[in-house]
Amino acid sequence: MRQGTLAEIRSKLEACRGQRLRLQAYRGRQKVVVREGVLEQTYPNVFTVRLVDDDTPVKRVSYSYSDVLTKTVEISLCEGEERKIACR
């Protein structure tokens, strides 16, 4: 696993802190979870997202940068046009 790529993903996410995201997480056996939230914090190995849902109290999820690298989690910015954050 290349460290440069993980650092690139982390720097892209740090630039998006506080913005609304759409997460698409692949959980295995063709189960996909799609959620929207706000990128709350980035840490050395993980990042946290505060989920936006009117039905439940504040809920947070965390993912590692390697989840984004291996495409287990796909992230899109929810601005006027959606842009995917991924490694190239």
C-alpha positions as CSV (number, residue, x, y, z in Angstrom):
1,M,0.0,0.0,0.0
2,R,1.5,3.3,-1.0
3,Q,1.7,5.9,1.8
4,G,1.6,8.8,-0.7
5,T,-1.9,7.9,-1.8
6,L,-3.2,7.7,1.7
7,A,-1.7,11.1,2.5
8,E,-3.4,12.5,-0.7
9,I,-6.8,11.1,0.4
10,R,-6.3,12.6,3.9
11,S,-5.4,16.0,2.5
12,K,-8.4,16.0,0.2
13,L,-10.7,15.2,3.1
14,E,-9.1,17.8,5.4
15,A,-9.9,20.4,2.8
16,C,-13.5,19.3,2.9
17,R,-14.0,19.5,6.7
18,G,-17.4,20.9,7.6
19,Q,-18.9,20.1,4.2
20,R,-21.8,17.8,3.5
21,L,-20.9,14.4,2.1
22,R,-22.7,11.4,0.7
23,L,-21.2,8.1,1.8
24,Q,-21.7,4.8,-0.1
25,A,-20.3,1.9,2.0
26,Y,-20.1,-1.6,0.6
27,R,-20.8,-4.1,3.5
28,G,-20.4,-7.4,1.7
29,R,-22.9,-9.8,0.1
30,Q,-24.1,-7.0,-2.2
31,K,-25.3,-4.9,0.7
32,V,-24.7,-1.1,0.1
33,V,-25.4,1.5,2.8
34,V,-25.9,5.1,1.5
35,R,-25.8,7.9,4.0
36,E,-25.4,11.7,4.1
37,G,-23.5,13.6,6.7
38,V,-21.0,16.4,7.5
39,L,-17.3,15.6,7.6
40,E,-16.6,16.4,11.3
41,Q,-12.9,15.6,11.9
42,T,-9.9,14.0,10.4
43,Y,-7.4,12.1,12.4
44,P,-4.1,10.4,11.5
45,N,-5.7,7.1,10.5
46,V,-9.5,7.7,10.4
47,F,-12.1,10.4,9.7
48,T,-15.5,10.9,11.3
49,V,-18.7,11.9,9.7
50,R,-21.8,13.2,11.7
51,L,-24.8,11.7,10.0
52,V,-27.7,14.0,9.0
53,D,-30.9,12.2,9.8
54,D,-34.1,13.8,11.3
55,D,-35.3,10.6,12.9
56,T,-32.4,9.9,15.2
57,P,-30.2,11.9,17.6
58,V,-26.7,12.8,16.6
59,K,-24.9,9.8,15.2
60,R,-21.3,9.5,14.0
61,V,-19.5,7.0,11.9
62,S,-15.8,6.6,11.3
63,Y,-13.9,5.1,8.4
64,S,-10.2,4.7,7.6
65,Y,-8.4,6.2,4.7
66,S,-7.6,2.7,3.4
67,D,-11.4,2.1,3.1
68,V,-11.5,5.0,0.6
69,L,-8.3,3.6,-1.1
70,T,-9.8,0.1,-1.5
71,K,-13.2,1.6,-2.6
72,T,-15.0,0.0,0.3
73,V,-16.3,3.5,0.9
74,E,-17.0,6.0,-1.8
75,I,-17.4,9.7,-0.9
76,S,-19.2,12.4,-2.9
77,L,-19.4,16.1,-2.0
78,C,-23.0,17.3,-1.9
79,E,-22.6,20.6,-3.5
80,G,-24.3,21.9,-6.7
81,E,-22.6,19.1,-8.6
82,E,-21.3,16.0,-7.0
83,R,-17.5,15.4,-7.1
84,K,-16.1,12.1,-6.0
85,I,-13.1,11.9,-3.7
86,A,-10.9,9.0,-4.6
87,C,-7.4,8.1,-5.5
88,R,-6.1,8.1,-9.0
